[in-house]
Amino acid sequence: MRMVQQRNKVSGSGFIGGEKVRDTWACQRMGWRRWFQRTFCFSSALLLVVGSLTAQDVHEQRHQASISQAKRALEEASDASAPEAFELLVRLADAHLRAGDAAEATALYQQAIQRRGEAEPFLWQYGIALFFVNRFAEGRDLFVKHRMVNPRDVENAAWHFLCAAKATNLQKARQILLPAPDDPRPPMKQILTRLAGGDDQEIEAAVAALVETPAHDSARFYADLYLGLIADAEGDSAAARRYMRQAAKTKSTNYMADVARVYWQHLQNAQE
């Protein structure tokens, strides 16, 4: 009996131990379940917050980060040489322009030019900033200077045309169109032709020819951007807003994509 009792005690002990093991695993499972539930809920909430951000919110956060980084770099290099200060000022100016603060960008570009005047012709972005602050004649002159260092850029010709039209009138702007031969990017050749007058069909045909090719999205964006710009120069505000709104919808975050979004807001503000 004693042996049996001993086996029962051992068996009982083992059984009791088994219950404890199962209880422990049960507790752990409950703990993991609670952890998973909390993590899942947090992740879901985070996704909801991120999902609730508009495209504009995302762009604004990106721009504010760029401005903060550029400011910090400039502050840390307060005793830097003139060439380095020039580059840092341009970097900060670019960040402000892309964020839509053309007035601050213009002031920063001017500070940069004071440090390195010979670099002014290279600052096409300064010309764009001048347009957004309604200094059209200065913008026109800047794009003339930029052509001396970048003679084949149709975009430069387009911004020059826009500033000239705003500074004087459409007829005079077309009389002084800047040449920009051999720009290979689609549909730049057609955009250059359109600056002189006519309709949008050649540009649209050039874009349509690229459907289902890797070049299509870029061509579509530049078509919308510059058709909007041309319409603005021609005084067709409805067409300008229609095209620029489409350009501003691009998912791209490159420089001209940001300029398109700034231009779209500029047109919206003019309408109010």
N, C-alpha and C positions, 0 to 999 in steps of 0.2 A: 504493500500500500504506500509505504513511504516513497518507494521508487516512483510509483504512479503519481503520487501527490507531487513529487519533485518535478516529474515531467510536466504535470499540469501547471505547476508554478512557472516552470520555464516556458512552457507553451503559453501560459497566461501572460507571462512577462513579455514574451515575444509578440503576442497578440496586442497587448496593451501598447507595446512599442510600435507595432504596425499602425494602430489607430493614431498614435502620435505623429508618425510619418505622414499618414494620409491627411491628418489635420494640418500639418505643416505645409504640405503641398497645396492643400485647399486654400490655406491662408495666402500662400504665395500666388496661387492662381487668382484669388480675389484682388491681391495687391497689383498684380500685372494688369488685371482687368480695369481696376480703377486708374492705374497709370495710363493705360491705353486710352481709356475714355477721356481722361483729362488732356492727354496729348492730342487726341483726335479733335476734341472740342476747341483747343487752342489753335491747332493748325487750321481748322475750318474757319474760326473767327479771323485768323490772319489772312486767309485766302479771301474772306469776304471783304476785309478792309482793303487789301490790295486790289481786289476786283472792283471795289467801289471807286477807286481812283480813276479819274478821267484821263484821257491822253494828255490834256492840258496840264493836269496835276503832275504827271510823270515828267513832262518836259520842263515844267517850272522847277521841280526838284533837281533835275539834271543841271539846269542853268545855274541855280543857286549854288550847287556844289562846285561848278566850274568857276564862278565868281569868287567864292570863298578861297578856293585853292590858289587862284591867280593873285588875289589880294595878299594872301599869306606869303607867297613867293616874293612878291614885290616888297613887302615889309621886311622880310628876312634879308633882302639884298639892298637895303637902304643905302649902303655905302658902295654899291657895285659900280663898276665902270660904266661909262656912257653907253657902249654897245649893249651890255647886258640889260641895263635899265630900259633901253629902247625896246628890246624884245619882250621884256616883262610888261611894259606899258601896253604894247600891242596885244599881248595875250589877254590882259585884263579888258582892254577895249573890245576885243573880239567877243569875250564872254558876255559883256554888257549888250553889245549889238545883237547877239544871238538870242539874248533874253528879252529883247524888245526895248531896251533903254538906249535909244539912239543918241539922246542928248549927252548922257554920261560917256558913251562910247566916243562921240565926237571930241569931247574935251580931252579924253585920254589919248586919242590919236594925235591931237595937236601937241600935247606934251611930248609924245614920242618923236614927232617931227622936229620939235625944237632941239632935241638931242641929236638927231641925225637927219638933217634936212635933205640930204641927197637920196634918202630912201623913200621920200614921198611918192614918186611915180609907181613904186611897187605896191602901195597900199590901196588896192582897188576897194577893199572893204570900207575905207574912209569915205570913198565916193558914195557908197550905198548909205552910210550913216548920214552924210550930208543931204541926200535925197529925203530921208525920213524926217529930218529937222527943217525941211523946206528951204534949204540953201542950195537951190537948183543950179544957179550959175557956177558956183564953186564946185558942185558935183560934176557938172559938164566939163569944166576945165581939168578936174582931176582925172577923168576918164580919157581925155586927150593925152595927158601926160602918161597914163598907164599904157596907152597904145604904143608908145615909144619903146617900152620894154616887153610888151606882149602883143605883137601886131596881128595875131591870127585868132584872137579870142572874140567870138561873136557875142558872148555875154557882155563884154566890155562895150561893144558897139550898141547893144540894146540899152544898157543903163545910160550911156551917153545920150542916146536918142530920147530916152524918157526925160532926163534932166533938161535937155535942150527944149523939148516940147513944153515943159512946165515953166522954164525960164522965159521963153518967148512965145512961140506958137508952133502948131504941128507942121505948117508949111516950111517954116525956117528950119525946124529940126530935120526935116527930110532933105533939105538942101545941103546940110552939113553932115550927112551920115558918114560915120567912120568905116572905112574898108576893113574887112576881116577875112581874108582869103584862106581857104584850105583848112578850116576848122573841121576835123574829121568826125566829131561827135554827132550822132543823129539826135534831133533833126536841125542842127545848127545852120546848115546851108539854107534850108527852107525858112528858118527864122530870119536870117539876114535878108533874104529876098522880101519877106513880109514887112520888114521895117519900112521899106520904100512905098508900101501901099498894097492894095489887092485884098484878097480874102484869105481865109484860114485853110483852104482845101489842100494846098501842097503840104503843109505841116501835118495835117491829119492823115493824108495819104502816106507820108513817110513813116508815121508812127504805126499805122495799120499794117504796113509791110513787115513790121517787126513782131507782130503777134506770134506768140508761142516761141519766141527766141529770148535768150538771156538779156538782150538789150532793150526789150520792150518797156519794162517798168521805168527805167531811167529816161528813155525817150518820151514816155507819156508824162512824166513829171516835168521835164524841161519844156515840153510843149505847153502844158497848162500854165507853168510859171510865166513864160514869155508871151503867150497869147494874152494872159491877164495883164501883163505889163504894157503890151502894145495897146490893148483896149483902154487902159488907164490913160496912156498918152493921147489917145484919140478922143478921149472924153466920153467913152461908152462905159459908164460906171456899172451898169447891170452885167455886161459881159466881163468886165474886169473882176467883179466879185464872184461871178460864176466860175471862171477859170481859176482864180486864185484860191478859192475855197477848195477846189479839187487838188490843187498843188499842195495846199497846207495839210491835206489828209494823208500825205505820204507817211509811211512808217519809217522812212529814212531819218537818221539823225545827223546827216552831214551838214556842212556849212550852209549850202544853198537851200536845203530843206528847212533849216531854221529861219533863213531869210524869208522864205515863202510864208511861213507861219507869222512872222512879224509883219509882212506885207498884208496878209489877210486881215490881221488885227488893225492895221493902219487904214485899210479900206472900210472896215466896220466902224472905226472911230469917226471917219469922215462922213459917214452916212448919218450918224446920230446928231 
